[in-house]
């Protein structure tokens, strides 16, 4: 079943963040992820605005977890965490309507 990683965060250190995107995009490709949303100017309808909103689609929950725990991702994750604030990253499963 399809799974999604949904992220929102504020970039606090633009210079520190510079290496994150060029590093993470190829790694996402190796894990079969599709970047559905990557928006630096999204309009919040509720809640506080964040600098970045990202939605990634993975073939399965397992493939999403493999990307997140991949040893090659850990230094990139550190870049994101060290250069950003108000970080929120969630794993969400595809909605399946109940039968009936």
C-alpha distance (Angstrom), angle and dihedral (degrees) to the residues before:
residue distance angle dihedral
X1 . . .
X2 3.80 . .
X3 3.79 116.7 .
X4 3.78 131.3 -166.6
X5 3.79 134.2 -150.4
X6 3.79 109.1 -149.9
X7 3.79 117.3 -166.9
X8 3.76 135.7 -179.3
X9 3.77 127.6 172.9
X10 3.79 145.9 143.7
X11 3.78 119.0 -112.7
X12 3.79 105.8 -131.4
X13 3.82 97.9 171.2
X14 3.82 110.7 36.1
X15 3.78 93.1 -177.5
X16 3.79 91.9 51.1
X17 3.81 90.6 47.9
X18 3.84 94.7 52.2
X19 3.81 95.8 94.7
X20 3.80 96.0 46.8
X21 3.82 102.2 80.0
X22 3.84 97.0 42.0
X23 3.80 88.4 49.2
X24 3.78 99.6 44.2
X25 3.82 100.8 44.5
X26 3.84 96.0 67.8
X27 3.81 90.4 44.4
X28 3.80 90.9 52.5
X29 3.81 88.3 52.2
X30 3.80 91.3 52.9
X31 3.81 88.4 55.2
X32 3.80 93.2 48.7
X33 3.80 94.2 -112.4
X34 3.78 122.4 157.7
X35 3.79 118.2 -148.5
X36 3.81 101.4 -134.4
X37 3.81 96.7 171.2
X38 3.80 132.0 13.3
X39 3.78 107.6 162.4
X40 3.79 129.3 165.7
X41 3.81 93.3 179.1
X42 3.80 105.0 42.4
X43 3.79 116.9 152.9
X44 3.79 113.9 -124.7
X45 3.78 114.2 -138.8
X46 3.80 91.5 -174.4
X47 3.78 132.9 11.8
X48 3.76 132.4 15.5
X49 3.80 120.3 -33.6
X50 3.79 116.8 -112.7
X51 3.81 127.3 -158.0
X52 3.80 94.4 -123.9
X53 3.81 136.1 30.2
X54 3.80 120.6 -176.1
X55 3.79 132.9 177.2
X56 3.80 118.0 -171.0
X57 3.80 123.3 -171.1
X58 3.80 119.7 -149.2
X59 3.79 130.2 -174.8
X60 3.80 90.4 -119.9
X61 3.77 144.3 -6.2
X62 3.79 87.8 -102.7
X63 3.82 92.7 56.3
X64 3.82 90.2 48.9
X65 3.80 90.6 51.5
X66 3.82 91.4 46.5
X67 3.81 89.4 55.6
X68 3.81 93.1 46.7
X69 3.82 93.6 48.1
X70 3.82 96.4 38.3
X71 3.83 107.9 127.3
X72 3.83 88.0 -133.9
X73 3.82 89.6 60.3
X74 3.80 96.2 52.8
X75 3.85 97.1 80.4
X76 3.81 89.1 46.0
X77 3.79 91.4 49.0
X78 3.82 88.1 52.4
X79 3.82 89.6 53.4
X80 3.82 89.9 52.4
X81 3.78 94.5 45.6
X82 3.81 94.1 44.5
X83 3.81 94.6 48.0
X84 3.81 100.1 38.7
X85 3.80 139.5 64.0
X86 3.81 133.7 -159.3
X87 3.79 89.4 30.7
X88 3.79 117.4 -177.0
X89 3.80 121.3 176.7
X90 3.80 121.2 171.4
X91 3.79 136.9 176.6
X92 3.81 111.6 -137.3
X93 3.76 128.5 -177.1
X94 3.78 126.1 -134.6
X95 3.80 113.1 -90.8
X96 3.76 114.6 -111.1
X97 3.80 115.3 -170.6
X98 3.79 114.6 -130.0
X99 3.76 115.1 -108.8
X100 3.72 119.7 -113.2
